[in-house]
Amino acid sequence: MSIDEVIRLLQEIKDLGESGKETVSKAKSTAKKAKSVAKKVKRAPSAYNKYMKMKLAQLKKKHPRKKHAAVFKQAAKSWKRSPERKRSLK
């Protein structure tokens, strides 16, 4: 449902009078949610996110039977001494 449709519905409900107050408040909250969803833009992944995605894939390939938590810890430790981290700190 587009924002224009929600606004049109709000106007129709207002025309109904007092009996539609609950419906008006629900429609208003729906309109606000629709606007906020439309405005959200995904941020680009950070250097850490990119590194961890790549490193986790490599480590999982090397150690398929290890638990995710253990592999993640290993990848996080390697981030501390990686050249990508040093570049991101500048």
PDB file of N, CA, C and O in Angstrom, chain B, residues numbered from 101:
ATOM      1  N   MET B 101       0.850  -1.158   0.000  1.00  0.00           N
ATOM      2  CA  MET B 101       0.000   0.000   0.000  1.00  0.00           C
ATOM      3  C   MET B 101       0.906   1.235   0.000  1.00  0.00           C
ATOM      4  O   MET B 101       1.825   1.338   0.813  1.00  0.00           O
ATOM      5  N   SER B 102       0.648   2.143  -0.893  1.00  0.00           N
ATOM      6  CA  SER B 102       1.482   3.332  -0.993  1.00  0.00           C
ATOM      7  C   SER B 102       1.039   4.386   0.016  1.00  0.00           C
ATOM      8  O   SER B 102      -0.041   4.292   0.600  1.00  0.00           O
ATOM      9  N   ILE B 103       1.875   5.370   0.206  1.00  0.00           N
ATOM     10  CA  ILE B 103       1.582   6.448   1.142  1.00  0.00           C
ATOM     11  C   ILE B 103       0.365   7.248   0.680  1.00  0.00           C
ATOM     12  O   ILE B 103      -0.459   7.664   1.494  1.00  0.00           O
ATOM     13  N   ASP B 104       0.262   7.456  -0.619  1.00  0.00           N
ATOM     14  CA  ASP B 104      -0.877   8.199  -1.157  1.00  0.00           C
ATOM     15  C   ASP B 104      -2.197   7.486  -0.855  1.00  0.00           C
ATOM     16  O   ASP B 104      -3.190   8.135  -0.525  1.00  0.00           O
ATOM     17  N   GLU B 105      -2.213   6.174  -0.966  1.00  0.00           N
ATOM     18  CA  GLU B 105      -3.421   5.409  -0.676  1.00  0.00           C
ATOM     19  C   GLU B 105      -3.791   5.529   0.797  1.00  0.00           C
ATOM     20  O   GLU B 105      -4.965   5.660   1.144  1.00  0.00           O
ATOM     21  N   VAL B 106      -2.774   5.482   1.659  1.00  0.00           N
ATOM     22  CA  VAL B 106      -3.027   5.584   3.100  1.00  0.00           C
ATOM     23  C   VAL B 106      -3.611   6.952   3.427  1.00  0.00           C
ATOM     24  O   VAL B 106      -4.557   7.060   4.207  1.00  0.00           O
ATOM     25  N   ILE B 107      -3.043   7.997   2.827  1.00  0.00           N
ATOM     26  CA  ILE B 107      -3.550   9.347   3.064  1.00  0.00           C
ATOM     27  C   ILE B 107      -4.998   9.478   2.583  1.00  0.00           C
ATOM     28  O   ILE B 107      -5.823  10.100   3.253  1.00  0.00           O
ATOM     29  N   ARG B 108      -5.303   8.895   1.426  1.00  0.00           N
ATOM     30  CA  ARG B 108      -6.659   8.930   0.899  1.00  0.00           C
ATOM     31  C   ARG B 108      -7.626   8.220   1.847  1.00  0.00           C
ATOM     32  O   ARG B 108      -8.732   8.702   2.092  1.00  0.00           O
ATOM     33  N   LEU B 109      -7.202   7.075   2.376  1.00  0.00           N
ATOM     34  CA  LEU B 109      -8.035   6.343   3.322  1.00  0.00           C
ATOM     35  C   LEU B 109      -8.250   7.142   4.602  1.00  0.00           C
ATOM     36  O   LEU B 109      -9.345   7.132   5.165  1.00  0.00           O
ATOM     37  N   LEU B 110      -7.221   7.826   5.060  1.00  0.00           N
ATOM     38  CA  LEU B 110      -7.363   8.662   6.255  1.00  0.00           C
ATOM     39  C   LEU B 110      -8.428   9.738   6.046  1.00  0.00           C
ATOM     40  O   LEU B 110      -9.252   9.999   6.922  1.00  0.00           O
ATOM     41  N   GLN B 111      -8.389  10.338   4.894  1.00  0.00           N
ATOM     42  CA  GLN B 111      -9.360  11.394   4.579  1.00  0.00           C
ATOM     43  C   GLN B 111     -10.780  10.829   4.561  1.00  0.00           C
ATOM     44  O   GLN B 111     -11.705  11.456   5.079  1.00  0.00           O
ATOM     45  N   GLU B 112     -10.950   9.669   3.978  1.00  0.00           N
ATOM     46  CA  GLU B 112     -12.281   9.046   3.940  1.00  0.00           C
ATOM     47  C   GLU B 112     -12.771   8.721   5.341  1.00  0.00           C
ATOM     48  O   GLU B 112     -13.950   8.891   5.654  1.00  0.00           O
ATOM     49  N   ILE B 113     -11.863   8.256   6.175  1.00  0.00           N
ATOM     50  CA  ILE B 113     -12.241   7.896   7.545  1.00  0.00           C
ATOM     51  C   ILE B 113     -12.610   9.148   8.329  1.00  0.00           C
ATOM     52  O   ILE B 113     -13.557   9.128   9.115  1.00  0.00           O
ATOM     53  N   LYS B 114     -11.880  10.228   8.128  1.00  0.00           N
ATOM     54  CA  LYS B 114     -12.215  11.482   8.805  1.00  0.00           C
ATOM     55  C   LYS B 114     -13.613  11.932   8.434  1.00  0.00           C
ATOM     56  O   LYS B 114     -14.347  12.458   9.272  1.00  0.00           O
ATOM     57  N   ASP B 115     -13.979  11.729   7.193  1.00  0.00           N
ATOM     58  CA  ASP B 115     -15.301  12.128   6.714  1.00  0.00           C
ATOM     59  C   ASP B 115     -16.410  11.318   7.394  1.00  0.00           C
ATOM     60  O   ASP B 115     -17.548  11.781   7.466  1.00  0.00           O
ATOM     61  N   LEU B 116     -16.100  10.130   7.888  1.00  0.00           N
ATOM     62  CA  LEU B 116     -17.098   9.295   8.561  1.00  0.00           C
ATOM     63  C   LEU B 116     -17.520   9.887   9.905  1.00  0.00           C
ATOM     64  O   LEU B 116     -18.647   9.668  10.350  1.00  0.00           O
ATOM     65  N   GLY B 117     -16.642  10.622  10.543  1.00  0.00           N
ATOM     66  CA  GLY B 117     -16.984  11.253  11.815  1.00  0.00           C
ATOM     67  C   GLY B 117     -16.336  10.570  12.991  1.00  0.00           C
ATOM     68  O   GLY B 117     -15.298   9.920  12.863  1.00  0.00           O
ATOM     69  N   GLU B 118     -16.966  10.725  14.148  1.00  0.00           N
ATOM     70  CA  GLU B 118     -16.422  10.258  15.417  1.00  0.00           C
ATOM     71  C   GLU B 118     -16.279   8.741  15.492  1.00  0.00           C
ATOM     72  O   GLU B 118     -15.403   8.252  16.205  1.00  0.00           O
ATOM     73  N   SER B 119     -17.101   7.991  14.790  1.00  0.00           N
ATOM     74  CA  SER B 119     -17.085   6.532  14.904  1.00  0.00           C
ATOM     75  C   SER B 119     -15.793   5.919  14.360  1.00  0.00           C
ATOM     76  O   SER B 119     -15.472   4.771  14.665  1.00  0.00           O
ATOM     77  N   GLY B 120     -15.071   6.669  13.571  1.00  0.00           N
ATOM     78  CA  GLY B 120     -13.867   6.114  12.959  1.00  0.00           C
ATOM     79  C   GLY B 120     -12.566   6.530  13.622  1.00  0.00           C
ATOM     80  O   GLY B 120     -11.506   6.425  13.003  1.00  0.00           O
ATOM     81  N   LYS B 121     -12.616   7.010  14.893  1.00  0.00           N
ATOM     82  CA  LYS B 121     -11.403   7.490  15.557  1.00  0.00           C
ATOM     83  C   LYS B 121     -10.339   6.402  15.711  1.00  0.00           C
ATOM     84  O   LYS B 121      -9.161   6.647  15.454  1.00  0.00           O
ATOM     85  N   GLU B 122     -10.742   5.224  16.122  1.00  0.00           N
ATOM     86  CA  GLU B 122      -9.777   4.124  16.291  1.00  0.00           C
ATOM     87  C   GLU B 122      -9.143   3.763  14.956  1.00  0.00           C
ATOM     88  O   GLU B 122      -7.935   3.541  14.874  1.00  0.00           O
ATOM     89  N   THR B 123      -9.941   3.708  13.940  1.00  0.00           N
ATOM     90  CA  THR B 123      -9.446   3.374  12.616  1.00  0.00           C
ATOM     91  C   THR B 123      -8.485   4.444  12.114  1.00  0.00           C
ATOM     92  O   THR B 123      -7.495   4.138  11.448  1.00  0.00           O
ATOM     93  N   VAL B 124      -8.780   5.693  12.434  1.00  0.00           N
ATOM     94  CA  VAL B 124      -7.913   6.800  12.024  1.00  0.00           C
ATOM     95  C   VAL B 124      -6.539   6.644  12.671  1.00  0.00           C
ATOM     96  O   VAL B 124      -5.517   6.799  12.003  1.00  0.00           O
ATOM     97  N   SER B 125      -6.511   6.339  13.957  1.00  0.00           N
ATOM     98  CA  SER B 125      -5.226   6.211  14.644  1.00  0.00           C
ATOM     99  C   SER B 125      -4.426   5.037  14.084  1.00  0.00           C
ATOM    100  O   SER B 125      -3.207   5.131  13.943  1.00  0.00           O
ATOM    101  N   LYS B 126      -5.100   3.936  13.765  1.00  0.00           N
ATOM    102  CA  LYS B 126      -4.406   2.790  13.162  1.00  0.00           C
ATOM    103  C   LYS B 126      -3.866   3.147  11.787  1.00  0.00           C
ATOM    104  O   LYS B 126      -2.748   2.768  11.437  1.00  0.00           O
ATOM    105  N   ALA B 127      -4.646   3.868  11.015  1.00  0.00           N
ATOM    106  CA  ALA B 127      -4.208   4.260   9.675  1.00  0.00           C
ATOM    107  C   ALA B 127      -3.039   5.227   9.746  1.00  0.00           C
ATOM    108  O   ALA B 127      -2.131   5.162   8.918  1.00  0.00           O
ATOM    109  N   LYS B 128      -3.052   6.126  10.729  1.00  0.00           N
ATOM    110  CA  LYS B 128      -1.946   7.065  10.890  1.00  0.00           C
ATOM    111  C   LYS B 128      -0.653   6.335  11.228  1.00  0.00           C
ATOM    112  O   LYS B 128       0.402   6.645  10.675  1.00  0.00           O
ATOM    113  N   SER B 129      -0.732   5.372  12.130  1.00  0.00           N
ATOM    114  CA  SER B 129       0.468   4.626  12.498  1.00  0.00           C
ATOM    115  C   SER B 129       0.979   3.813  11.309  1.00  0.00           C
ATOM    116  O   SER B 129       2.189   3.674  11.130  1.00  0.00           O
ATOM    117  N   THR B 130       0.079   3.283  10.507  1.00  0.00           N
ATOM    118  CA  THR B 130       0.475   2.550   9.310  1.00  0.00           C
ATOM    119  C   THR B 130       1.159   3.482   8.321  1.00  0.00           C
ATOM    120  O   THR B 130       2.138   3.097   7.682  1.00  0.00           O
ATOM    121  N   ALA B 131       0.660   4.691   8.191  1.00  0.00           N
ATOM    122  CA  ALA B 131       1.259   5.669   7.278  1.00  0.00           C
ATOM    123  C   ALA B 131       2.654   6.050   7.747  1.00  0.00           C
ATOM    124  O   ALA B 131       3.569   6.173   6.932  1.00  0.00           O
ATOM    125  N   LYS B 132       2.829   6.238   9.057  1.00  0.00           N
ATOM    126  CA  LYS B 132       4.139   6.582   9.597  1.00  0.00           C
ATOM    127  C   LYS B 132       5.141   5.457   9.343  1.00  0.00           C
ATOM    128  O   LYS B 132       6.283   5.709   8.960  1.00  0.00           O
ATOM    129  N   LYS B 133       4.709   4.229   9.555  1.00  0.00           N
ATOM    130  CA  LYS B 133       5.589   3.079   9.322  1.00  0.00           C
ATOM    131  C   LYS B 133       5.983   2.988   7.856  1.00  0.00           C
ATOM    132  O   LYS B 133       7.134   2.692   7.534  1.00  0.00           O
ATOM    133  N   ALA B 134       5.032   3.241   6.972  1.00  0.00           N
ATOM    134  CA  ALA B 134       5.309   3.176   5.536  1.00  0.00           C
ATOM    135  C   ALA B 134       6.342   4.229   5.145  1.00  0.00           C
ATOM    136  O   ALA B 134       7.226   3.961   4.332  1.00  0.00           O
ATOM    137  N   LYS B 135       6.233   5.420   5.720  1.00  0.00           N
ATOM    138  CA  LYS B 135       7.198   6.481   5.428  1.00  0.00           C
ATOM    139  C   LYS B 135       8.587   6.114   5.932  1.00  0.00           C
ATOM    140  O   LYS B 135       9.572   6.309   5.221  1.00  0.00           O
ATOM    141  N   SER B 136       8.679   5.584   7.152  1.00  0.00           N
ATOM    142  CA  SER B 136       9.989   5.258   7.715  1.00  0.00           C
ATOM    143  C   SER B 136      10.657   4.123   6.947  1.00  0.00           C
ATOM    144  O   SER B 136      11.876   4.122   6.774  1.00  0.00           O
ATOM    145  N   VAL B 137       9.872   3.167   6.492  1.00  0.00           N
ATOM    146  CA  VAL B 137      10.433   2.061   5.709  1.00  0.00           C
ATOM    147  C   VAL B 137      10.946   2.574   4.373  1.00  0.00           C
ATOM    148  O   VAL B 137      11.983   2.124   3.887  1.00  0.00           O
ATOM    149  N   ALA B 138      10.226   3.510   3.783  1.00  0.00           N
ATOM    150  CA  ALA B 138      10.624   4.048   2.491  1.00  0.00           C
ATOM    151  C   ALA B 138      11.914   4.861   2.594  1.00  0.00           C
ATOM    152  O   ALA B 138      12.681   4.907   1.632  1.00  0.00           O
ATOM    153  N   LYS B 139      12.172   5.503   3.736  1.00  0.00           N
ATOM    154  CA  LYS B 139      13.338   6.356   3.901  1.00  0.00           C
ATOM    155  C   LYS B 139      14.613   5.582   4.227  1.00  0.00           C
ATOM    156  O   LYS B 139      15.704   6.071   3.934  1.00  0.00           O
ATOM    157  N   LYS B 140      14.518   4.407   4.816  1.00  0.00           N
ATOM    158  CA  LYS B 140      15.695   3.664   5.257  1.00  0.00           C
ATOM    159  C   LYS B 140      16.565   3.253   4.079  1.00  0.00           C
ATOM    160  O   LYS B 140      16.083   2.726   3.077  1.00  0.00           O
ATOM    161  N   VAL B 141      17.845   3.506   4.225  1.00  0.00           N
ATOM    162  CA  VAL B 141      18.818   3.129   3.209  1.00  0.00           C
ATOM    163  C   VAL B 141      19.883   2.300   3.892  1.00  0.00           C
ATOM    164  O   VAL B 141      20.370   2.662   4.963  1.00  0.00           O
ATOM    165  N   LYS B 142      20.244   1.192   3.277  1.00  0.00           N
ATOM    166  CA  LYS B 142      21.250   0.321   3.851  1.00  0.00           C
ATOM    167  C   LYS B 142      22.623   0.947   3.737  1.00  0.00           C
ATOM    168  O   LYS B 142      22.993   1.469   2.686  1.00  0.00           O
ATOM    169  N   ARG B 143      23.383   0.891   4.831  1.00  0.00           N
ATOM    170  CA  ARG B 143      24.742   1.416   4.806  1.00  0.00           C
ATOM    171  C   ARG B 143      25.667   0.411   4.145  1.00  0.00           C
ATOM    172  O   ARG B 143      25.383  -0.786   4.100  1.00  0.00           O
ATOM    173  N   ALA B 144      26.778   0.921   3.632  1.00  0.00           N
ATOM    174  CA  ALA B 144      27.789   0.053   3.040  1.00  0.00           C
ATOM    175  C   ALA B 144      28.489  -0.699   4.172  1.00  0.00           C
ATOM    176  O   ALA B 144      28.658  -0.152   5.262  1.00  0.00           O
ATOM    177  N   PRO B 145      28.896  -1.940   3.928  1.00  0.00           N
ATOM    178  CA  PRO B 145      29.585  -2.695   4.981  1.00  0.00           C
ATOM    179  C   PRO B 145      30.943  -2.071   5.303  1.00  0.00           C
ATOM    180  O   PRO B 145      31.630  -1.551   4.424  1.00  0.00           O
ATOM    181  N   SER B 146      31.311  -2.135   6.579  1.00  0.00           N
ATOM    182  CA  SER B 146      32.592  -1.579   7.015  1.00  0.00           C
ATOM    183  C   SER B 146      33.723  -2.512   6.598  1.00  0.00           C
ATOM    184  O   SER B 146      33.487  -3.617   6.110  1.00  0.00           O
ATOM    185  N   ALA B 147      34.949  -2.051   6.797  1.00  0.00           N
ATOM    186  CA  ALA B 147      36.121  -2.872   6.481  1.00  0.00           C
ATOM    187  C   ALA B 147      36.101  -4.150   7.316  1.00  0.00           C
ATOM    188  O   ALA B 147      36.464  -5.222   6.831  1.00  0.00           O
ATOM    189  N   TYR B 148      35.673  -4.030   8.579  1.00  0.00           N
ATOM    190  CA  TYR B 148      35.582  -5.192   9.465  1.00  0.00           C
ATOM    191  C   TYR B 148      34.567  -6.199   8.940  1.00  0.00           C
ATOM    192  O   TYR B 148      34.837  -7.400   8.912  1.00  0.00           O
ATOM    193  N   ASN B 149      33.404  -5.714   8.525  1.00  0.00           N
ATOM    194  CA  ASN B 149      32.369  -6.611   7.999  1.00  0.00           C
ATOM    195  C   ASN B 149      32.848  -7.364   6.765  1.00  0.00           C
ATOM    196  O   ASN B 149      32.632  -8.569   6.637  1.00  0.00           O
ATOM    197  N   LYS B 150      33.494  -6.648   5.868  1.00  0.00           N
ATOM    198  CA  LYS B 150      34.006  -7.280   4.653  1.00  0.00           C
ATOM    199  C   LYS B 150      35.061  -8.328   4.983  1.00  0.00           C
ATOM    200  O   LYS B 150      35.050  -9.432   4.438  1.00  0.00           O
ATOM    201  N   TYR B 151      35.977  -7.964   5.889  1.00  0.00           N
ATOM    202  CA  TYR B 151      37.058  -8.871   6.269  1.00  0.00           C
ATOM    203  C   TYR B 151      36.500 -10.134   6.921  1.00  0.00           C
ATOM    204  O   TYR B 151      36.907 -11.246   6.586  1.00  0.00           O
ATOM    205  N   MET B 152      35.560  -9.951   7.861  1.00  0.00           N
ATOM    206  CA  MET B 152      35.011 -11.105   8.576  1.00  0.00           C
ATOM    207  C   MET B 152      34.249 -12.032   7.634  1.00  0.00           C
ATOM    208  O   MET B 152      34.321 -13.251   7.784  1.00  0.00           O
ATOM    209  N   LYS B 153      33.537 -11.488   6.688  1.00  0.00           N
ATOM    210  CA  LYS B 153      32.805 -12.318   5.736  1.00  0.00           C
ATOM    211  C   LYS B 153      33.776 -13.187   4.934  1.00  0.00           C
ATOM    212  O   LYS B 153      33.558 -14.384   4.744  1.00  0.00           O
ATOM    213  N   MET B 154      34.859 -12.545   4.469  1.00  0.00           N
ATOM    214  CA  MET B 154      35.852 -13.266   3.668  1.00  0.00           C
ATOM    215  C   MET B 154      36.588 -14.304   4.524  1.00  0.00           C
ATOM    216  O   MET B 154      36.763 -15.451   4.111  1.00  0.00           O
ATOM    217  N   LYS B 155      37.017 -13.881   5.729  1.00  0.00           N
ATOM    218  CA  LYS B 155      37.816 -14.762   6.589  1.00  0.00           C
ATOM    219  C   LYS B 155      36.982 -15.939   7.105  1.00  0.00           C
ATOM    220  O   LYS B 155      37.482 -17.062   7.181  1.00  0.00           O
ATOM    221  N   LEU B 156      35.730 -15.697   7.456  1.00  0.00           N
ATOM    222  CA  LEU B 156      34.876 -16.787   7.925  1.00  0.00           C
ATOM    223  C   LEU B 156      34.682 -17.842   6.835  1.00  0.00           C
ATOM    224  O   LEU B 156      34.694 -19.041   7.113  1.00  0.00           O
ATOM    225  N   ALA B 157      34.507 -17.396   5.616  1.00  0.00           N
ATOM    226  CA  ALA B 157      34.339 -18.345   4.509  1.00  0.00           C
ATOM    227  C   ALA B 157      35.596 -19.188   4.339  1.00  0.00           C
ATOM    228  O   ALA B 157      35.510 -20.398   4.128  1.00  0.00           O
ATOM    229  N   GLN B 158      36.762 -18.555   4.429  1.00  0.00           N
ATOM    230  CA  GLN B 158      38.029 -19.286   4.292  1.00  0.00           C
ATOM    231  C   GLN B 158      38.202 -20.298   5.421  1.00  0.00           C
ATOM    232  O   GLN B 158      38.539 -21.457   5.181  1.00  0.00           O
ATOM    233  N   LEU B 159      37.970 -19.854   6.644  1.00  0.00           N
ATOM    234  CA  LEU B 159      38.170 -20.732   7.789  1.00  0.00           C
ATOM    235  C   LEU B 159      37.163 -21.882   7.817  1.00  0.00           C
ATOM    236  O   LEU B 159      37.510 -22.999   8.201  1.00  0.00           O
ATOM    237  N   LYS B 160      35.937 -21.619   7.417  1.00  0.00           N
ATOM    238  CA  LYS B 160      34.933 -22.690   7.399  1.00  0.00           C
ATOM    239  C   LYS B 160      35.261 -23.728   6.327  1.00  0.00           C
ATOM    240  O   LYS B 160      34.953 -24.911   6.474  1.00  0.00           O
ATOM    241  N   LYS B 161      35.881 -23.272   5.263  1.00  0.00           N
ATOM    242  CA  LYS B 161      36.286 -24.199   4.213  1.00  0.00           C
ATOM    243  C   LYS B 161      37.420 -25.099   4.717  1.00  0.00           C
ATOM    244  O   LYS B 161      37.439 -26.299   4.445  1.00  0.00           O
ATOM    245  N   LYS B 162      38.367 -24.498   5.459  1.00  0.00           N
ATOM    246  CA  LYS B 162      39.504 -25.250   5.998  1.00  0.00           C
ATOM    247  C   LYS B 162      39.082 -26.184   7.127  1.00  0.00           C
ATOM    248  O   LYS B 162      39.567 -27.311   7.224  1.00  0.00           O
ATOM    249  N   HIS B 163      38.169 -25.705   7.986  1.00  0.00           N
ATOM    250  CA  HIS B 163      37.752 -26.451   9.171  1.00  0.00           C
ATOM    251  C   HIS B 163      36.235 -26.613   9.192  1.00  0.00           C
ATOM    252  O   HIS B 163      35.553 -25.937   9.963  1.00  0.00           O
ATOM    253  N   PRO B 164      35.699 -27.499   8.356  1.00  0.00           N
ATOM    254  CA  PRO B 164      34.240 -27.618   8.248  1.00  0.00           C
ATOM    255  C   PRO B 164      33.550 -28.157   9.504  1.00  0.00           C
ATOM    256  O   PRO B 164      32.360 -27.915   9.703  1.00  0.00           O
ATOM    257  N   ARG B 165      34.271 -28.872  10.338  1.00  0.00           N
ATOM    258  CA  ARG B 165      33.636 -29.482  11.514  1.00  0.00           C
ATOM    259  C   ARG B 165      33.704 -28.593  12.758  1.00  0.00           C
ATOM    260  O   ARG B 165      33.060 -28.896  13.763  1.00  0.00           O
ATOM    261  N   LYS B 166      34.459 -27.524  12.709  1.00  0.00           N
ATOM    262  CA  LYS B 166      34.547 -26.629  13.857  1.00  0.00           C
ATOM    263  C   LYS B 166      33.236 -25.863  14.027  1.00  0.00           C
ATOM    264  O   LYS B 166      32.530 -25.587  13.057  1.00  0.00           O
ATOM    265  N   LYS B 167      32.931 -25.531  15.267  1.00  0.00           N
ATOM    266  CA  LYS B 167      31.727 -24.754  15.551  1.00  0.00           C
ATOM    267  C   LYS B 167      31.927 -23.324  15.065  1.00  0.00           C
ATOM    268  O   LYS B 167      33.049 -22.826  14.974  1.00  0.00           O
ATOM    269  N   HIS B 168      30.809 -22.682  14.758  1.00  0.00           N
ATOM    270  CA  HIS B 168      30.851 -21.309  14.248  1.00  0.00           C
ATOM    271  C   HIS B 168      31.525 -20.358  15.247  1.00  0.00           C
ATOM    272  O   HIS B 168      32.297 -19.488  14.845  1.00  0.00           O
ATOM    273  N   ALA B 169      31.243 -20.517  16.527  1.00  0.00           N
ATOM    274  CA  ALA B 169      31.803 -19.627  17.550  1.00  0.00           C
ATOM    275  C   ALA B 169      33.328 -19.704  17.569  1.00  0.00           C
ATOM    276  O   ALA B 169      34.001 -18.680  17.686  1.00  0.00           O
ATOM    277  N   ALA B 170      33.869 -20.906  17.454  1.00  0.00           N
ATOM    278  CA  ALA B 170      35.328 -21.074  17.469  1.00  0.00           C
ATOM    279  C   ALA B 170      35.957 -20.454  16.222  1.00  0.00           C
ATOM    280  O   ALA B 170      37.002 -19.808  16.301  1.00  0.00           O
ATOM    281  N   VAL B 171      35.325 -20.651  15.093  1.00  0.00           N
ATOM    282  CA  VAL B 171      35.835 -20.080  13.843  1.00  0.00           C
ATOM    283  C   VAL B 171      35.751 -18.561  13.891  1.00  0.00           C
ATOM    284  O   VAL B 171      36.658 -17.873  13.422  1.00  0.00           O
ATOM    285  N   PHE B 172      34.674 -18.039  14.452  1.00  0.00           N
ATOM    286  CA  PHE B 172      34.492 -16.592  14.541  1.00  0.00           C
ATOM    287  C   PHE B 172      35.561 -15.966  15.446  1.00  0.00           C
ATOM    288  O   PHE B 172      36.099 -14.907  15.124  1.00  0.00           O
ATOM    289  N   LYS B 173      35.867 -16.610  16.566  1.00  0.00           N
ATOM    290  CA  LYS B 173      36.905 -16.108  17.463  1.00  0.00           C
ATOM    291  C   LYS B 173      38.254 -16.056  16.757  1.00  0.00           C
ATOM    292  O   LYS B 173      39.010 -15.095  16.898  1.00  0.00           O
ATOM    293  N   GLN B 174      38.539 -17.099  16.001  1.00  0.00           N
ATOM    294  CA  GLN B 174      39.798 -17.163  15.265  1.00  0.00           C
ATOM    295  C   GLN B 174      39.867 -16.031  14.231  1.00  0.00           C
ATOM    296  O   GLN B 174      40.909 -15.393  14.078  1.00  0.00           O
ATOM    297  N   ALA B 175      38.785 -15.788  13.541  1.00  0.00           N
ATOM    298  CA  ALA B 175      38.748 -14.722  12.542  1.00  0.00           C
ATOM    299  C   ALA B 175      38.887 -13.349  13.201  1.00  0.00           C
ATOM    300  O   ALA B 175      39.566 -12.470  12.672  1.00  0.00           O
ATOM    301  N   ALA B 176      38.245 -13.168  14.351  1.00  0.00           N
ATOM    302  CA  ALA B 176      38.327 -11.887  15.059  1.00  0.00           C
ATOM    303  C   ALA B 176      39.746 -11.620  15.543  1.00  0.00           C
ATOM    304  O   ALA B 176      40.213 -10.481  15.495  1.00  0.00           O
ATOM    305  N   LYS B 177      40.435 -12.658  16.007  1.00  0.00           N
ATOM    306  CA  LYS B 177      41.830 -12.486  16.428  1.00  0.00           C
ATOM    307  C   LYS B 177      42.704 -12.093  15.247  1.00  0.00           C
ATOM    308  O   LYS B 177      43.596 -11.255  15.380  1.00  0.00           O
ATOM    309  N   SER B 178      42.451 -12.691  14.104  1.00  0.00           N
ATOM    310  CA  SER B 178      43.270 -12.379  12.939  1.00  0.00           C
ATOM    311  C   SER B 178      43.010 -10.959  12.432  1.00  0.00           C
ATOM    312  O   SER B 178      43.869 -10.366  11.779  1.00  0.00           O
ATOM    313  N   TRP B 179      41.814 -10.406  12.735  1.00  0.00           N
ATOM    314  CA  TRP B 179      41.504  -9.022  12.336  1.00  0.00           C
ATOM    315  C   TRP B 179      42.451  -8.032  13.029  1.00  0.00           C
ATOM    316  O   TRP B 179      42.836  -7.019  12.444  1.00  0.00           O
ATOM    317  N   LYS B 180      42.818  -8.334  14.275  1.00  0.00           N
ATOM    318  CA  LYS B 180      43.662  -7.417  15.039  1.00  0.00           C
ATOM    319  C   LYS B 180      45.007  -7.160  14.359  1.00  0.00           C
ATOM    320  O   LYS B 180      45.553  -6.060  14.446  1.00  0.00           O
ATOM    321  N   ARG B 181      45.528  -8.168  13.692  1.00  0.00           N
ATOM    322  CA  ARG B 181      46.848  -8.003  13.067  1.00  0.00           C
ATOM    323  C   ARG B 181      46.785  -7.918  11.535  1.00  0.00           C
ATOM    324  O   ARG B 181      47.809  -8.031  10.861  1.00  0.00           O
ATOM    325  N   SER B 182      45.602  -7.724  11.003  1.00  0.00           N
ATOM    326  CA  SER B 182      45.453  -7.691   9.550  1.00  0.00           C
ATOM    327  C   SER B 182      45.791  -6.310   8.981  1.00  0.00           C
ATOM    328  O   SER B 182      45.606  -5.302   9.663  1.00  0.00           O
ATOM    329  N   PRO B 183      46.276  -6.256   7.764  1.00  0.00           N
ATOM    330  CA  PRO B 183      46.583  -4.957   7.137  1.00  0.00           C
ATOM    331  C   PRO B 183      45.317  -4.150   6.828  1.00  0.00           C
ATOM    332  O   PRO B 183      45.383  -2.922   6.762  1.00  0.00           O
ATOM    333  N   GLU B 184      44.174  -4.803   6.639  1.00  0.00           N
ATOM    334  CA  GLU B 184      42.922  -4.099   6.383  1.00  0.00           C
ATOM    335  C   GLU B 184      42.518  -3.245   7.587  1.00  0.00           C
ATOM    336  O   GLU B 184      41.989  -2.145   7.426  1.00  0.00           O
ATOM    337  N   ARG B 185      42.771  -3.758   8.789  1.00  0.00           N
ATOM    338  CA  ARG B 185      42.451  -3.018  10.012  1.00  0.00           C
ATOM    339  C   ARG B 185      43.298  -1.761  10.090  1.00  0.00           C
ATOM    340  O   ARG B 185      42.797  -0.682  10.406  1.00  0.00           O
ATOM    341  N   LYS B 186      44.573  -1.903   9.805  1.00  0.00           N
ATOM    342  CA  LYS B 186      45.475  -0.764   9.887  1.00  0.00           C
ATOM    343  C   LYS B 186      45.070   0.326   8.900  1.00  0.00           C
ATOM    344  O   LYS B 186      45.203   1.515   9.190  1.00  0.00           O
ATOM    345  N   ARG B 187      44.570  -0.088   7.725  1.00  0.00           N
ATOM    346  CA  ARG B 187      44.115   0.887   6.729  1.00  0.00           C
ATOM    347  C   ARG B 187      42.825   1.573   7.175  1.00  0.00           C
ATOM    348  O   ARG B 187      42.608   2.752   6.897  1.00  0.00           O
ATOM    349  N   SER B 188      41.973   0.819   7.869  1.00  0.00           N
ATOM    350  CA  SER B 188      40.694   1.399   8.287  1.00  0.00           C
ATOM    351  C   SER B 188      40.865   2.365   9.444  1.00  0.00           C
ATOM    352  O   SER B 188      40.000   3.213   9.668  1.00  0.00           O
ATOM    353  N   LEU B 189      41.960   2.258  10.185  1.00  0.00           N
ATOM    354  CA  LEU B 189      42.193   3.146  11.331  1.00  0.00           C
ATOM    355  C   LEU B 189      42.714   4.518  10.915  1.00  0.00           C
ATOM    356  O   LEU B 189      42.646   5.471  11.691  1.00  0.00           O
ATOM    357  N   LYS B 190      43.220   4.616   9.724  1.00  0.00           N
ATOM    358  CA  LYS B 190      43.809   5.899   9.270  1.00  0.00           C
ATOM    359  C   LYS B 190      42.783   6.933   8.985  1.00  0.00           C
ATOM    360  O   LYS B 190      43.124   8.051   8.599  1.00  0.00           O
TER     361      LYS B 190
END
